[in-house]
Amino acid sequence: MADATEVRRRHWADVAAILAGLMLMGLAIWPVPFADTAEAGDRVSVWWIYALAGGLTLAGVFLGQRWRLRQLARGLMFAAVGVLLYGLVTAFRDLGTAAVLTAVVPGVLLLLAAPFFGPMPRAVPGR
């Protein structure tokens, strides 16, 4: 029973990490509404924060599918959280609540998922 719980936990941690990485890459690619005005665009450029954090997260997702690279993958995810924290104290500070939430939500997802992250469980025949 404990093995099934661990597999389920690892599955949901993987899903959370994938969603956070894709969310961050999407925010890097498409313009965000809070930095769409001319004065916000002149003050700060936030796309690189999203791109770096999303790239680190997705690299961690791919590397973490091997048991021997799992610790490296977790380190990349924690580095992505560090990039988001840097963005919070520098670039996002003046952009408002929406900007803060676009850094906090994926950061919290990554912090919750990283300790349980590991290779995706294989499908069990008959289930």
N, C-alpha and C positions, 0 to 999 in steps of 0.2 A: 504494500500500500504506500509506503514512504517513497518507493521508486516512482510510482505513478504521480505522486504529488510533486516530486522534484522535476519530472519531465514536463508536467503541466506548467509549473512555475517558470521553467526555462523557456518553454514555448511562448508564454505571454511576455517574458522579458525580451525575447527576440522580436516579437511583434511591436512592442513599445519602442525599441531601439530603431527598428526600420521606419516606423511612422515618424519618429522625431527627426531622423536623418532626412527623410523625404520632405518633411515640412520645412526644415531649414534650407534645403536646396531649392525648394519652390519659392521661398521668400527671397533667396538670392537671385533667382532668375527673373521673377516677375516683380514689377515695381510695387512697393508697399504704399498704401494710401497716406500714411503719416509722414512720409518723406517725399511726397509727390508735389508739394508746393515749391515754388522757385526759391523762397528763402530757406526752406528746410534742405533742399538739395545743395544750396551753396554752403550751408553750415556744416553738414555732416554727410558722409557717404557710409551707409551701413551694410551694403550688399556684401562686402568682403567678410564681415563678421559672420553673416549667415553662411556664406560659401565655405569658409574655413571650418566652422563648427559642423556643418553638414557633411563636408568632405571627410573630416576626421571620424564622424559617426559612421558614415557608410563604409569607410575603409575598415573600421572596427567590426562592423557587421560581417563583412566578407572574410576578414582574417579570423574572426571568432568562430568560424565554422570548423576549425581544426582545434582539437583539444590542446595541442602543444602551443598554439598561438593565442589561447584564450586570455592569458594575463596581459599580453600586448594589446589585444583588442579592448580589454577593460581600461587599460591605460589611455588608449586613444579616446575612448568615450569620456573619461575624466578630463582629458585635455580639451575636448569639445566644450565641456561644462566650464572649464577655465576661460575659454575664449568668450563664451556667453557672459560670464561674470565680468570680464574685462569690458565687454560692450555695455553692460549695465552701468558700470561706474564711469564710463567715458561718453560714448556716443548716444546711448538711449536715454540718458538722464534728462535731456531737454526736449525729447520728442513726445512725451506723454504716456498715458496708461497703455494704449494699444501697443506701442513699441516695447514697453517693459514686459507685457504679457507674451509677446512673440519671442522673447528670450527666456522668460521664466518657465513657461509651459514645457517647451522641449528640454530645458535644463533639468526640471524636476523629473520628467519622464526618464531621462538618461540616468539621473542619480538613483532612481528607484529600480531601474532595470539592470544597471551595471553589475551589482553583486551576484545576480542570478543568471547573467548572460552566459550562453554557451552554444555549442552546436545544436542546430535544429534537430528535434527528435525525429527518428525515422518512423514512417507509418507502420503501424502494427497490423498485420493481416487479420481480417475478421472484425475489425472495428470500424 
